[in-house]
Amino acid sequence: MSEHESLRKALAWLLQQPKLDQRAIAEASRHFDLSPLDEEFLSQYFLGGEERRASLSKNGRSGDLGSN
């Protein structure tokens, strides 16, 4: 299998899903054995980081690693 074949298959699978959210991306990542970098790419591509920002603000945390 080519280097990016799993990512291509995951993309095709995700585009067929009725709801495209972080849960679907995580499922695709497990199912197609994607790397953490590929999973992050899919999250950024499809969600634009919106869900991550929402969960961080819900938890009262910022993206800055230095803040406590």
N, CA, C and O atoms as a Tripos MOL2 file, in Angstrom:
@<TRIPOS>MOLECULE
protein
  272   271    68     0     0
PROTEIN
NO_CHARGES

@<TRIPOS>ATOM
      1 N           0.8510   -1.1780    0.0000 N.3       1 MET1
      2 CA          0.0000    0.0000    0.0000 C.3       1 MET1
      3 C           0.8960    1.2410    0.0000 C.2       1 MET1
      4 O           1.9120    1.2810    0.6930 O.2       1 MET1
      5 N           0.5130    2.2420   -0.7770 N.am      2 SER2
      6 CA          1.3240    3.4510   -0.8400 C.3       2 SER2
      7 C           1.2950    4.1940    0.4920 C.2       2 SER2
      8 O           0.4700    3.9240    1.3650 O.2       2 SER2
      9 N           2.2080    5.1220    0.6130 N.am      3 GLU3
     10 CA          2.3790    5.8550    1.8740 C.3       3 GLU3
     11 C           1.1000    6.5460    2.3450 C.2       3 GLU3
     12 O           0.8310    6.6080    3.5450 O.2       3 GLU3
     13 N           0.3200    7.0600    1.4100 N.am      4 HIS4
     14 CA         -0.8530    7.8530    1.7810 C.3       4 HIS4
     15 C          -2.1780    7.1480    1.4840 C.2       4 HIS4
     16 O          -3.2410    7.7610    1.5740 O.2       4 HIS4
     17 N          -2.1160    5.8770    1.1350 N.am      5 GLU5
     18 CA         -3.3330    5.1580    0.7790 C.3       5 GLU5
     19 C          -4.3330    5.0990    1.9380 C.2       5 GLU5
     20 O          -5.5340    5.2610    1.7210 O.2       5 GLU5
     21 N          -3.8610    4.8740    3.1470 N.am      6 SER6
     22 CA         -4.7620    4.8260    4.3040 C.3       6 SER6
     23 C          -5.4530    6.1690    4.5130 C.2       6 SER6
     24 O          -6.6400    6.2140    4.8360 O.2       6 SER6
     25 N          -4.7230    7.2510    4.3330 N.am      7 LEU7
     26 CA         -5.3150    8.5800    4.4820 C.3       7 LEU7
     27 C          -6.3730    8.8130    3.4100 C.2       7 LEU7
     28 O          -7.4350    9.3650    3.6990 O.2       7 LEU7
     29 N          -6.0950    8.3990    2.1830 N.am      8 ARG8
     30 CA         -7.0780    8.5420    1.1000 C.3       8 ARG8
     31 C          -8.3470    7.7430    1.4160 C.2       8 ARG8
     32 O          -9.4600    8.2330    1.2230 O.2       8 ARG8
     33 N          -8.1710    6.5220    1.8970 N.am      9 LYS9
     34 CA         -9.3290    5.6940    2.2350 C.3       9 LYS9
     35 C         -10.1260    6.3020    3.3890 C.2       9 LYS9
     36 O         -11.3570    6.2750    3.3800 O.2       9 LYS9
     37 N          -9.4270    6.8460    4.3750 N.am     10 ALA10
     38 CA        -10.0980    7.4920    5.5050 C.3      10 ALA10
     39 C         -10.8850    8.7180    5.0310 C.2      10 ALA10
     40 O         -12.0080    8.9490    5.4790 O.2      10 ALA10
     41 N         -10.3010    9.4920    4.1330 N.am     11 LEU11
     42 CA        -10.9900   10.6630    3.5740 C.3      11 LEU11
     43 C         -12.2730   10.2440    2.8640 C.2      11 LEU11
     44 O         -13.3330   10.8330    3.0760 O.2      11 LEU11
     45 N         -12.1670    9.2230    2.0230 N.am     12 ALA12
     46 CA        -13.3430    8.7470    1.2930 C.3      12 ALA12
     47 C         -14.4170    8.2600    2.2680 C.2      12 ALA12
     48 O         -15.6020    8.5320    2.0740 O.2      12 ALA12
     49 N         -14.0080    7.5500    3.3030 N.am     13 TRP13
     50 CA        -14.9540    7.0450    4.2950 C.3      13 TRP13
     51 C         -15.6250    8.1960    5.0430 C.2      13 TRP13
     52 O         -16.8390    8.1900    5.2460 O.2      13 TRP13
     53 N         -14.8250    9.1800    5.4490 N.am     14 LEU14
     54 CA        -15.3770   10.3160    6.1910 C.3      14 LEU14
     55 C         -16.3960   11.0920    5.3600 C.2      14 LEU14
     56 O         -17.4090   11.5510    5.8870 O.2      14 LEU14
     57 N         -16.1320   11.2370    4.0810 N.am     15 LEU15
     58 CA        -17.0490   11.9820    3.2210 C.3      15 LEU15
     59 C         -18.3930   11.2800    3.0580 C.2      15 LEU15
     60 O         -19.3690   11.9050    2.6410 O.2      15 LEU15
     61 N         -18.4550   10.0090    3.3780 N.am     16 GLN16
     62 CA        -19.7070    9.2560    3.2920 C.3      16 GLN16
     63 C         -20.4850    9.2480    4.6070 C.2      16 GLN16
     64 O         -21.6130    8.7580    4.6540 O.2      16 GLN16
     65 N         -19.8970    9.7810    5.6670 N.am     17 GLN17
     66 CA        -20.5390    9.7540    6.9830 C.3      17 GLN17
     67 C         -21.6080   10.8420    7.0840 C.2      17 GLN17
     68 O         -21.4200   11.9480    6.5770 O.2      17 GLN17
     69 N         -22.7330   10.5270    7.7400 N.am     18 PRO18
     70 CA        -23.7990   11.5220    7.8770 C.3      18 PRO18
     71 C         -23.3980   12.7030    8.7740 C.2      18 PRO18
     72 O         -23.8700   13.8220    8.5740 O.2      18 PRO18
     73 N         -22.5410   12.4560    9.7450 N.am     19 LYS19
     74 CA        -22.0950   13.5260   10.6390 C.3      19 LYS19
     75 C         -20.5800   13.4770   10.7130 C.2      19 LYS19
     76 O         -19.9950   12.4480   11.0510 O.2      19 LYS19
     77 N         -19.9610   14.5870   10.3960 N.am     20 LEU20
     78 CA        -18.5150   14.6400   10.3930 C.3      20 LEU20
     79 C         -18.0580   15.4660   11.5960 C.2      20 LEU20
     80 O         -18.1050   16.6960   11.5730 O.2      20 LEU20
     81 N         -17.6160   14.7710   12.6470 N.am     21 ASP21
     82 CA        -17.1560   15.4340   13.8510 C.3      21 ASP21
     83 C         -15.8920   14.7300   14.3420 C.2      21 ASP21
     84 O         -15.3780   13.8270   13.6830 O.2      21 ASP21
     85 N         -15.4030   15.1490   15.4940 N.am     22 GLN22
     86 CA        -14.1600   14.5750   16.0180 C.3      22 GLN22
     87 C         -14.2970   13.0780   16.2870 C.2      22 GLN22
     88 O         -13.3380   12.3220   16.1310 O.2      22 GLN22
     89 N         -15.4740   12.6640   16.6840 N.am     23 ARG23
     90 CA        -15.7040   11.2320   16.9370 C.3      23 ARG23
     91 C         -15.5410   10.4230   15.6460 C.2      23 ARG23
     92 O         -14.9250    9.3570   15.6570 O.2      23 ARG23
     93 N         -16.0900   10.9250   14.5350 N.am     24 ALA24
     94 CA        -15.9620   10.2310   13.2470 C.3      24 ALA24
     95 C         -14.5020   10.2040   12.7990 C.2      24 ALA24
     96 O         -14.0330    9.2030   12.2570 O.2      24 ALA24
     97 N         -13.7910   11.3020   13.0260 N.am     25 ILE25
     98 CA        -12.3780   11.3560   12.6480 C.3      25 ILE25
     99 C         -11.5660   10.3710   13.4740 C.2      25 ILE25
    100 O         -10.6850    9.6960   12.9420 O.2      25 ILE25
    101 N         -11.8490   10.2810   14.7560 N.am     26 ALA26
    102 CA        -11.1390    9.3250   15.6150 C.3      26 ALA26
    103 C         -11.4420    7.8900   15.1840 C.2      26 ALA26
    104 O         -10.5520    7.0390   15.1900 O.2      26 ALA26
    105 N         -12.6850    7.6210   14.8120 N.am     27 GLU27
    106 CA        -13.0510    6.2820   14.3480 C.3      27 GLU27
    107 C         -12.3140    5.9410   13.0520 C.2      27 GLU27
    108 O         -11.8010    4.8330   12.8980 O.2      27 GLU27
    109 N         -12.2660    6.8920   12.1300 N.am     28 ALA28
    110 CA        -11.5360    6.6760   10.8760 C.3      28 ALA28
    111 C         -10.0560    6.4440   11.1470 C.2      28 ALA28
    112 O          -9.4260    5.6010   10.5070 O.2      28 ALA28
    113 N          -9.5080    7.1860   12.0880 N.am     29 SER29
    114 CA         -8.0980    7.0420   12.4320 C.3      29 SER29
    115 C          -7.7930    5.6410   12.9380 C.2      29 SER29
    116 O          -6.7870    5.0420   12.5580 O.2      29 SER29
    117 N          -8.6620    5.1240   13.7930 N.am     30 ARG30
    118 CA         -8.4730    3.7560   14.3000 C.3      30 ARG30
    119 C          -8.6850    2.7160   13.2040 C.2      30 ARG30
    120 O          -7.8910    1.7870   13.0490 O.2      30 ARG30
    121 N          -9.7510    2.8840   12.4590 N.am     31 HIS31
    122 CA        -10.1180    1.9060   11.4380 C.3      31 HIS31
    123 C          -9.0580    1.7970   10.3330 C.2      31 HIS31
    124 O          -8.7540    0.7020    9.8580 O.2      31 HIS31
    125 N          -8.5050    2.9360    9.9340 N.am     32 PHE32
    126 CA         -7.5320    2.9500    8.8380 C.3      32 PHE32
    127 C          -6.0910    3.0500    9.3370 C.2      32 PHE32
    128 O          -5.1700    3.2540    8.5450 O.2      32 PHE32
    129 N          -5.8960    2.9070   10.6520 N.am     33 ASP33
    130 CA         -4.5680    2.8850   11.2670 C.3      33 ASP33
    131 C          -3.7360    4.1090   10.8740 C.2      33 ASP33
    132 O          -2.5990    3.9900   10.4190 O.2      33 ASP33
    133 N          -4.3350    5.2850   11.0640 N.am     34 LEU34
    134 CA         -3.6460    6.5260   10.7050 C.3      34 LEU34
    135 C          -2.6940    6.9430   11.8210 C.2      34 LEU34
    136 O          -2.8690    6.5720   12.9810 O.2      34 LEU34
    137 N          -1.7030    7.7070   11.4490 N.am     35 SER35
    138 CA         -0.7770    8.2550   12.4320 C.3      35 SER35
    139 C          -1.4550    9.4100   13.1640 C.2      35 SER35
    140 O          -2.4410    9.9560   12.6690 O.2      35 SER35
    141 N          -0.9450    9.7890   14.3290 N.am     36 PRO36
    142 CA         -1.4990   10.9640   15.0250 C.3      36 PRO36
    143 C          -1.4190   12.2220   14.1540 C.2      36 PRO36
    144 O          -2.3040   13.0750   14.2230 O.2      36 PRO36
    145 N          -0.3850   12.3410   13.3490 N.am     37 LEU37
    146 CA         -0.2510   13.4960   12.4640 C.3      37 LEU37
    147 C          -1.3610   13.5060   11.4100 C.2      37 LEU37
    148 O          -1.9220   14.5590   11.1100 O.2      37 LEU37
    149 N          -1.6780   12.3340   10.8480 N.am     38 ASP38
    150 CA         -2.7650   12.2520    9.8750 C.3      38 ASP38
    151 C          -4.1090   12.5840   10.5170 C.2      38 ASP38
    152 O          -4.9390   13.2650    9.9150 O.2      38 ASP38
    153 N          -4.3170   12.1030   11.7370 N.am     39 GLU39
    154 CA         -5.5640   12.4090   12.4430 C.3      39 GLU39
    155 C          -5.6790   13.9100   12.7100 C.2      39 GLU39
    156 O          -6.7540   14.4920   12.5580 O.2      39 GLU39
    157 N          -4.5840   14.5250   13.1020 N.am     40 GLU40
    158 CA         -4.5880   15.9740   13.3350 C.3      40 GLU40
    159 C          -4.8770   16.7330   12.0400 C.2      40 GLU40
    160 O          -5.6160   17.7170   12.0410 O.2      40 GLU40
    161 N          -4.2870   16.2660   10.9320 N.am     41 PHE41
    162 CA         -4.5550   16.8890    9.6410 C.3      41 PHE41
    163 C          -6.0490   16.8390    9.3200 C.2      41 PHE41
    164 O          -6.6380   17.8440    8.9220 O.2      41 PHE41
    165 N          -6.6550   15.6680    9.4950 N.am     42 LEU42
    166 CA         -8.0850   15.5390    9.2090 C.3      42 LEU42
    167 C          -8.9190   16.4600   10.0970 C.2      42 LEU42
    168 O          -9.8790   17.0760    9.6340 O.2      42 LEU42
    169 N          -8.5540   16.5500   11.3550 N.am     43 SER43
    170 CA         -9.2770   17.4430   12.2690 C.3      43 SER43
    171 C          -9.1640   18.8900   11.8170 C.2      43 SER43
    172 O         -10.1590   19.6150   11.7860 O.2      43 SER43
    173 N          -7.9750   19.3030   11.4740 N.am     44 GLN44
    174 CA         -7.7750   20.6870   11.0230 C.3      44 GLN44
    175 C          -8.5010   20.9330    9.7000 C.2      44 GLN44
    176 O          -9.1120   21.9830    9.5080 O.2      44 GLN44
    177 N          -8.4300   19.9660    8.7990 N.am     45 TYR45
    178 CA         -9.0470   20.1230    7.4780 C.3      45 TYR45
    179 C         -10.5660   20.2140    7.5730 C.2      45 TYR45
    180 O         -11.1780   21.1120    6.9940 O.2      45 TYR45
    181 N         -11.1690   19.2850    8.3040 N.am     46 PHE46
    182 CA        -12.6270   19.2360    8.3610 C.3      46 PHE46
    183 C         -13.2260   20.1410    9.4190 C.2      46 PHE46
    184 O         -14.3110   20.6880    9.2180 O.2      46 PHE46
    185 N         -12.5500   20.3100   10.5340 N.am     47 LEU47
    186 CA        -13.1260   21.0630   11.6450 C.3      47 LEU47
    187 C         -12.4710   22.4120   11.8520 C.2      47 LEU47
    188 O         -13.0110   23.2590   12.5630 O.2      47 LEU47
    189 N         -11.3330   22.6220   11.2530 N.am     48 GLY48
    190 CA        -10.6360   23.8930   11.3940 C.3      48 GLY48
    191 C         -10.2240   24.2000   12.8150 C.2      48 GLY48
    192 O          -9.9950   25.3610   13.1540 O.2      48 GLY48
    193 N         -10.1270   23.1930   13.6450 N.am     49 GLY49
    194 CA         -9.7520   23.3990   15.0320 C.3      49 GLY49
    195 C         -10.8780   23.9280   15.8950 C.2      49 GLY49
    196 O         -10.6650   24.2030   17.0750 O.2      49 GLY49
    197 N         -12.0860   24.0790   15.3350 N.am     50 GLU50
    198 CA        -13.2040   24.6640   16.0860 C.3      50 GLU50
    199 C         -13.5940   23.8250   17.2970 C.2      50 GLU50
    200 O         -13.8100   24.3690   18.3800 O.2      50 GLU50
    201 N         -13.6870   22.5060   17.1290 N.am     51 GLU51
    202 CA        -14.0840   21.6670   18.2670 C.3      51 GLU51
    203 C         -13.0200   21.6920   19.3550 C.2      51 GLU51
    204 O         -13.3440   21.6860   20.5420 O.2      51 GLU51
    205 N         -11.7580   21.7210   18.9570 N.am     52 ARG52
    206 CA        -10.6740   21.7530   19.9440 C.3      52 ARG52
    207 C         -10.7460   23.0580   20.7360 C.2      52 ARG52
    208 O         -10.6300   23.0510   21.9610 O.2      52 ARG52
    209 N         -10.9370   24.1740   20.0350 N.am     53 ARG53
    210 CA        -11.0460   25.4600   20.7250 C.3      53 ARG53
    211 C         -12.2570   25.4690   21.6540 C.2      53 ARG53
    212 O         -12.1830   25.9920   22.7660 O.2      53 ARG53
    213 N         -13.3650   24.8940   21.2040 N.am     54 ALA54
    214 CA        -14.5750   24.8630   22.0330 C.3      54 ALA54
    215 C         -14.3470   24.0320   23.2870 C.2      54 ALA54
    216 O         -14.7730   24.4190   24.3750 O.2      54 ALA54
    217 N         -13.6780   22.8910   23.1410 N.am     55 SER55
    218 CA        -13.4620   22.0530   24.3290 C.3      55 SER55
    219 C         -12.4720   22.7170   25.2780 C.2      55 SER55
    220 O         -12.6040   22.5800   26.4940 O.2      55 SER55
    221 N         -11.4880   23.4280   24.7500 N.am     56 LEU56
    222 CA        -10.5390   24.1230   25.6210 C.3      56 LEU56
    223 C         -11.2260   25.2470   26.3860 C.2      56 LEU56
    224 O         -10.9860   25.4280   27.5800 O.2      56 LEU56
    225 N         -12.0840   26.0050   25.6940 N.am     57 SER57
    226 CA        -12.7580   27.1070   26.3900 C.3      57 SER57
    227 C         -13.7670   26.5630   27.3980 C.2      57 SER57
    228 O         -13.9880   27.1750   28.4420 O.2      57 SER57
    229 N         -14.3770   25.4250   27.0970 N.am     58 LYS58
    230 CA        -15.3250   24.8100   28.0340 C.3      58 LYS58
    231 C         -14.6050   24.3830   29.3190 C.2      58 LYS58
    232 O         -15.1620   24.4740   30.4130 O.2      58 LYS58
    233 N         -13.3650   23.9190   29.1710 N.am     59 ASN59
    234 CA        -12.5870   23.4840   30.3210 C.3      59 ASN59
    235 C         -11.8550   24.6440   30.9930 C.2      59 ASN59
    236 O         -11.1760   24.4610   32.0030 O.2      59 ASN59
    237 N         -12.0000   25.8310   30.4220 N.am     60 GLY60
    238 CA        -11.3470   26.9960   31.0240 C.3      60 GLY60
    239 C          -9.8460   27.0400   30.8080 C.2      60 GLY60
    240 O          -9.1210   27.6470   31.5960 O.2      60 GLY60
    241 N          -9.3790   26.4050   29.7560 N.am     61 ARG61
    242 CA         -7.9620   26.3920   29.4560 C.3      61 ARG61
    243 C          -7.7020   27.0960   28.1420 C.2      61 ARG61
    244 O          -8.5540   27.1200   27.2540 O.2      61 ARG61
    245 N          -6.5310   27.6630   28.0290 N.am     62 SER62
    246 CA         -6.1380   28.2630   26.7630 C.3      62 SER62
    247 C          -5.1770   27.3280   26.0750 C.2      62 SER62
    248 O          -4.7150   26.3520   26.6660 O.2      62 SER62
    249 N          -4.8710   27.6270   24.8070 N.am     63 GLY63
    250 CA         -3.9390   26.7990   24.0570 C.3      63 GLY63
    251 C          -2.5000   27.0270   24.4560 C.2      63 GLY63
    252 O          -1.6090   26.3210   23.9830 O.2      63 GLY63
    253 N          -2.2530   28.0030   25.3220 N.am     64 ASP64
    254 CA         -0.9040   28.3140   25.7610 C.3      64 ASP64
    255 C          -0.4510   27.2930   26.8100 C.2      64 ASP64
    256 O          -1.0670   27.1580   27.8670 O.2      64 ASP64
    257 N           0.6230   26.5880   26.5040 N.am     65 LEU65
    258 CA          1.1030   25.5690   27.4180 C.3      65 LEU65
    259 C           1.6440   26.1600   28.7150 C.2      65 LEU65
    260 O           1.6910   25.4720   29.7350 O.2      65 LEU65
    261 N           2.0500   27.4220   28.6860 N.am     66 GLY66
    262 CA          2.6380   28.0320   29.8620 C.3      66 GLY66
    263 C           1.6130   28.5180   30.8690 C.2      66 GLY66
    264 O           1.9750   28.8490   31.9980 O.2      66 GLY66
    265 N           0.3520   28.5680   30.4930 N.am     67 SER67
    266 CA         -0.6490   29.0760   31.4470 C.3      67 SER67
    267 C          -1.1660   27.9640   32.3310 C.2      67 SER67
    268 O          -1.3870   26.8460   31.8640 O.2      67 SER67
    269 N          -1.3590   28.2560   33.5900 N.am     68 ASN68
    270 CA         -1.8800   27.2690   34.5390 C.3      68 ASN68
    271 C          -2.9950   27.8600   35.3400 C.2      68 ASN68
    272 O          -3.5660   27.1840   36.1960 O.2      68 ASN68
@<TRIPOS>BOND
     1     1     2 1
     2     2     3 1
     3     3     4 2
     4     3     5 am
     5     5     6 1
     6     6     7 1
     7     7     8 2
     8     7     9 am
     9     9    10 1
    10    10    11 1
    11    11    12 2
    12    11    13 am
    13    13    14 1
    14    14    15 1
    15    15    16 2
    16    15    17 am
    17    17    18 1
    18    18    19 1
    19    19    20 2
    20    19    21 am
    21    21    22 1
    22    22    23 1
    23    23    24 2
    24    23    25 am
    25    25    26 1
    26    26    27 1
    27    27    28 2
    28    27    29 am
    29    29    30 1
    30    30    31 1
    31    31    32 2
    32    31    33 am
    33    33    34 1
    34    34    35 1
    35    35    36 2
    36    35    37 am
    37    37    38 1
    38    38    39 1
    39    39    40 2
    40    39    41 am
    41    41    42 1
    42    42    43 1
    43    43    44 2
    44    43    45 am
    45    45    46 1
    46    46    47 1
    47    47    48 2
    48    47    49 am
    49    49    50 1
    50    50    51 1
    51    51    52 2
    52    51    53 am
    53    53    54 1
    54    54    55 1
    55    55    56 2
    56    55    57 am
    57    57    58 1
    58    58    59 1
    59    59    60 2
    60    59    61 am
    61    61    62 1
    62    62    63 1
    63    63    64 2
    64    63    65 am
    65    65    66 1
    66    66    67 1
    67    67    68 2
    68    67    69 am
    69    69    70 1
    70    70    71 1
    71    71    72 2
    72    71    73 am
    73    73    74 1
    74    74    75 1
    75    75    76 2
    76    75    77 am
    77    77    78 1
    78    78    79 1
    79    79    80 2
    80    79    81 am
    81    81    82 1
    82    82    83 1
    83    83    84 2
    84    83    85 am
    85    85    86 1
    86    86    87 1
    87    87    88 2
    88    87    89 am
    89    89    90 1
    90    90    91 1
    91    91    92 2
    92    91    93 am
    93    93    94 1
    94    94    95 1
    95    95    96 2
    96    95    97 am
    97    97    98 1
    98    98    99 1
    99    99   100 2
   100    99   101 am
   101   101   102 1
   102   102   103 1
   103   103   104 2
   104   103   105 am
   105   105   106 1
   106   106   107 1
   107   107   108 2
   108   107   109 am
   109   109   110 1
   110   110   111 1
   111   111   112 2
   112   111   113 am
   113   113   114 1
   114   114   115 1
   115   115   116 2
   116   115   117 am
   117   117   118 1
   118   118   119 1
   119   119   120 2
   120   119   121 am
   121   121   122 1
   122   122   123 1
   123   123   124 2
   124   123   125 am
   125   125   126 1
   126   126   127 1
   127   127   128 2
   128   127   129 am
   129   129   130 1
   130   130   131 1
   131   131   132 2
   132   131   133 am
   133   133   134 1
   134   134   135 1
   135   135   136 2
   136   135   137 am
   137   137   138 1
   138   138   139 1
   139   139   140 2
   140   139   141 am
   141   141   142 1
   142   142   143 1
   143   143   144 2
   144   143   145 am
   145   145   146 1
   146   146   147 1
   147   147   148 2
   148   147   149 am
   149   149   150 1
   150   150   151 1
   151   151   152 2
   152   151   153 am
   153   153   154 1
   154   154   155 1
   155   155   156 2
   156   155   157 am
   157   157   158 1
   158   158   159 1
   159   159   160 2
   160   159   161 am
   161   161   162 1
   162   162   163 1
   163   163   164 2
   164   163   165 am
   165   165   166 1
   166   166   167 1
   167   167   168 2
   168   167   169 am
   169   169   170 1
   170   170   171 1
   171   171   172 2
   172   171   173 am
   173   173   174 1
   174   174   175 1
   175   175   176 2
   176   175   177 am
   177   177   178 1
   178   178   179 1
   179   179   180 2
   180   179   181 am
   181   181   182 1
   182   182   183 1
   183   183   184 2
   184   183   185 am
   185   185   186 1
   186   186   187 1
   187   187   188 2
   188   187   189 am
   189   189   190 1
   190   190   191 1
   191   191   192 2
   192   191   193 am
   193   193   194 1
   194   194   195 1
   195   195   196 2
   196   195   197 am
   197   197   198 1
   198   198   199 1
   199   199   200 2
   200   199   201 am
   201   201   202 1
   202   202   203 1
   203   203   204 2
   204   203   205 am
   205   205   206 1
   206   206   207 1
   207   207   208 2
   208   207   209 am
   209   209   210 1
   210   210   211 1
   211   211   212 2
   212   211   213 am
   213   213   214 1
   214   214   215 1
   215   215   216 2
   216   215   217 am
   217   217   218 1
   218   218   219 1
   219   219   220 2
   220   219   221 am
   221   221   222 1
   222   222   223 1
   223   223   224 2
   224   223   225 am
   225   225   226 1
   226   226   227 1
   227   227   228 2
   228   227   229 am
   229   229   230 1
   230   230   231 1
   231   231   232 2
   232   231   233 am
   233   233   234 1
   234   234   235 1
   235   235   236 2
   236   235   237 am
   237   237   238 1
   238   238   239 1
   239   239   240 2
   240   239   241 am
   241   241   242 1
   242   242   243 1
   243   243   244 2
   244   243   245 am
   245   245   246 1
   246   246   247 1
   247   247   248 2
   248   247   249 am
   249   249   250 1
   250   250   251 1
   251   251   252 2
   252   251   253 am
   253   253   254 1
   254   254   255 1
   255   255   256 2
   256   255   257 am
   257   257   258 1
   258   258   259 1
   259   259   260 2
   260   259   261 am
   261   261   262 1
   262   262   263 1
   263   263   264 2
   264   263   265 am
   265   265   266 1
   266   266   267 1
   267   267   268 2
   268   267   269 am
   269   269   270 1
   270   270   271 1
   271   271   272 2
@<TRIPOS>SUBSTRUCTURE
     1 MET1         2 RESIDUE 1 A MET
     2 SER2         6 RESIDUE 1 A SER
     3 GLU3        10 RESIDUE 1 A GLU
     4 HIS4        14 RESIDUE 1 A HIS
     5 GLU5        18 RESIDUE 1 A GLU
     6 SER6        22 RESIDUE 1 A SER
     7 LEU7        26 RESIDUE 1 A LEU
     8 ARG8        30 RESIDUE 1 A ARG
     9 LYS9        34 RESIDUE 1 A LYS
    10 ALA10       38 RESIDUE 1 A ALA
    11 LEU11       42 RESIDUE 1 A LEU
    12 ALA12       46 RESIDUE 1 A ALA
    13 TRP13       50 RESIDUE 1 A TRP
    14 LEU14       54 RESIDUE 1 A LEU
    15 LEU15       58 RESIDUE 1 A LEU
    16 GLN16       62 RESIDUE 1 A GLN
    17 GLN17       66 RESIDUE 1 A GLN
    18 PRO18       70 RESIDUE 1 A PRO
    19 LYS19       74 RESIDUE 1 A LYS
    20 LEU20       78 RESIDUE 1 A LEU
    21 ASP21       82 RESIDUE 1 A ASP
    22 GLN22       86 RESIDUE 1 A GLN
    23 ARG23       90 RESIDUE 1 A ARG
    24 ALA24       94 RESIDUE 1 A ALA
    25 ILE25       98 RESIDUE 1 A ILE
    26 ALA26      102 RESIDUE 1 A ALA
    27 GLU27      106 RESIDUE 1 A GLU
    28 ALA28      110 RESIDUE 1 A ALA
    29 SER29      114 RESIDUE 1 A SER
    30 ARG30      118 RESIDUE 1 A ARG
    31 HIS31      122 RESIDUE 1 A HIS
    32 PHE32      126 RESIDUE 1 A PHE
    33 ASP33      130 RESIDUE 1 A ASP
    34 LEU34      134 RESIDUE 1 A LEU
    35 SER35      138 RESIDUE 1 A SER
    36 PRO36      142 RESIDUE 1 A PRO
    37 LEU37      146 RESIDUE 1 A LEU
    38 ASP38      150 RESIDUE 1 A ASP
    39 GLU39      154 RESIDUE 1 A GLU
    40 GLU40      158 RESIDUE 1 A GLU
    41 PHE41      162 RESIDUE 1 A PHE
    42 LEU42      166 RESIDUE 1 A LEU
    43 SER43      170 RESIDUE 1 A SER
    44 GLN44      174 RESIDUE 1 A GLN
    45 TYR45      178 RESIDUE 1 A TYR
    46 PHE46      182 RESIDUE 1 A PHE
    47 LEU47      186 RESIDUE 1 A LEU
    48 GLY48      190 RESIDUE 1 A GLY
    49 GLY49      194 RESIDUE 1 A GLY
    50 GLU50      198 RESIDUE 1 A GLU
    51 GLU51      202 RESIDUE 1 A GLU
    52 ARG52      206 RESIDUE 1 A ARG
    53 ARG53      210 RESIDUE 1 A ARG
    54 ALA54      214 RESIDUE 1 A ALA
    55 SER55      218 RESIDUE 1 A SER
    56 LEU56      222 RESIDUE 1 A LEU
    57 SER57      226 RESIDUE 1 A SER
    58 LYS58      230 RESIDUE 1 A LYS
    59 ASN59      234 RESIDUE 1 A ASN
    60 GLY60      238 RESIDUE 1 A GLY
    61 ARG61      242 RESIDUE 1 A ARG
    62 SER62      246 RESIDUE 1 A SER
    63 GLY63      250 RESIDUE 1 A GLY
    64 ASP64      254 RESIDUE 1 A ASP
    65 LEU65      258 RESIDUE 1 A LEU
    66 GLY66      262 RESIDUE 1 A GLY
    67 SER67      266 RESIDUE 1 A SER
    68 ASN68      270 RESIDUE 1 A ASN
